[in-house]
């Protein structure tokens, strides 16, 4: 009965547990204070100097369940992502640019999770997990929030014009207005997402050759 009451960990993940719902809120605050806050203050001081709240959850990828995570940005100021079970292959974590910047849909790097190792990044850093090819991967994710940053001018979302066409690994079938111009939709995703993207915002498309999936969606 208890498991039936648990919510999905996030809007994009179906399998996992929200830690606050199983009595681990104080544990995550301790993790935030001891590890996430000191690192974020040094590495990402604008967003990470004063972290005061969090949303924490586990996520799981394996065949027949969630096999990937579409490219996106997080609803956080700082994201801490640590691998807690890693008997798997595939599923690299792909990083692109910062949301709103000219290179936000351009590939930067891919990271392969290792058991016990963590990644720390801005919530507005565009990223996604590519398909798992075997086994199972589980991660603990902590989204941290800074009220000070969110009330500052630095947090204001300003979208710049894209530098050029997006890299294939940085396309999002959930968010991008031109996804189908470059890639096929994954099974069962087209009916839900085709023509419903918002990115890039109108007027911020790359200069030459931008074609939206819906002709009526032209800038």
N, C-alpha and C positions, 0 to 999 in steps of 0.2 A: 504494500500500500504506500509505503514511504517513497519508493522509486517513481511511482506514477505521478507524484506531486512535484518532482524536480523539473526545473525549467531547462531548456536548451542553454548551453554555456554562452553562446553568442548568436547573432542573427545569421551567421554564415556557417556555424558548426552544429551538427545534430547529435554528436556523441561526446559526452563529457559531463563534468559535474561542476557546479558553481560552489566554490569552497565555503562561502559564507553560509550556504544552506545546509552544510553538514558540520557546522560548529567550528570552523577553522579561521574565522575572521581575525582573531588575535594573533594566530600563527603568521598570517600574511602581513599584518601590520609590523610584527617583529622582523620579518624578512625584508619588508620595505625599509624599515629604519636602519637595519644592520648592513644591508648589502645594496639594495636598489638606490636608495637616496644618496649615499656617499659616492657611488659610481656615477650616477646621473648628474650630480652637482659638478663633477670634474669634467665629464665627457660631453654633456649636453646641458650646460648651465642655464640657458634661457628657459628651457622647459622643465628642467629637473632640479632646480635649486630648493624648491619648497613643495614637496609632495605631501599631500595631506589626506588623500582618499584613494581607494582602489576598487577595482572589480577583478576578481581572480577566479580562474577556472582551469579545468583540464580539458584537453582535446585529444581525440583518437582518430587515427587514419588506418584503414585496412580494407581489403577487398570486400565488396558487398555492402560497405557502409560509406562513410566519407573517404574518398580516395584522393582528394586534392582540395585545395582552398583557392578559390578564384583571386586574382590580383585585386588589391583593395588597400585602403588605409584604415587604421584603427581608431576607435572612439576613445582615444587616450592622449595624454601628453607624452608619457614615456611607457614603452612596452618592454617587459622582461619576459623572455621565452626560454625555458630550460627543458631539455629532453630528460624524461624520467623513465622511459622504456624504449629500447631501440633495436629490436630484432627485426630488421626490415632492409629493403633496398629501394632506391628511388627517392621520391618526395623531397628534392632539394628545395630550400627556401630561397626564392628569387627576390632580389632587391632591385628596384628601379630608382626613380628620382623622388624628390620631395613634392608632395601635392601642391599644385599651383605654380611651380617653377617650370621654365621652358623645357627641361629635360625630364619631367615627371613620368613620361612613358618611355624612357630610354633605359636600357639594361645597364646595371652597374656591376652586380656580382651575384653569385649563387653560393649558398652556404649549406653544407651537409651536416645535419645535426649529429652530435656525439653524446652518448650517455653521460649525464652530469654536467655538460657544458651549456652555457646560456648565451643568448644574444640580447643586447640592449639597444633599442633604437627609438627614434621619435615615432609617435603615433601617426603622424602625417607622412611618414616614409612609405611610399607605395611598394607593396610586396605581396607574395603569394606562395603557396606550397604546390609544387607540381605533382603529378600522379605518383602514388606509391606503386611499386611493381611487384613487391612480395612482402609478406610479414606484416608487422604491426608497429606503429610508432605512436607514443603518447608523450604529450608535453604539458607542463604547467605554465600557464600564461598569467601574468599580472599586469593589468592596465592601471597605471598610476595617474593621478590628477593633481594639478597645481592650480588652485583658485587664483593665486597671485599672477601666474602666467596667463590664465584665461581672461583676466580682467585687464591685461596690458595691451598696448597698441601692437606689440610684436605678434600677438596671437590672431590678429585680424586676417581673415582669409582674402588674399589678393591673387587672382589668377593671371599669369602672364601668358603671352602668346607662345604656342608650342614651337620648339626649335625646328623640328622636322617630323617625318612620318614615325609612328611608334615602332619600337622593336617588338617582334612577335611574342617574346616571352613576357612582355609587360602589358599585353592587352587584357582587358577585363570584359567578360561577357555580361557581367552584371551592370557595369558602370559606363562602358564606352559606347558612344554613338556610332562608331564605325567598325565595330568588332568583326562583323560578317564580311567586310571588304578584304580581310586578311586571313581569317581562320574560320574553320567550321565550328559550330556550337557543339559542346559535349552532348551526349545523349540526354534527352529529357530537359534540356535547359532552354532550347530555342523558344518554345511556346510561352515560357514565363518571362524571358528577358529581351527577346528581339524587339528593337525599336523603342526600348524604355530607358536607354542610357542617357546620361547627362554630361558626360565627359568626352572631349573638352567642352567647356561652356561656349555658347554661341559667341562668335567674334574672337575666340582665342585659339582657333584651329591653326595648324601649320599652314604656311602660305600657299603651297602649290600641291594640288591634287587631292585635297580633302573631299571625301565622298561619304555622306552619312548613310546608314543602313536604310533609313526611310527618306525618300526624296523630299518630302514635305518638311524634313528636319534640317534643311539647308540653312546656313547662316544668312 
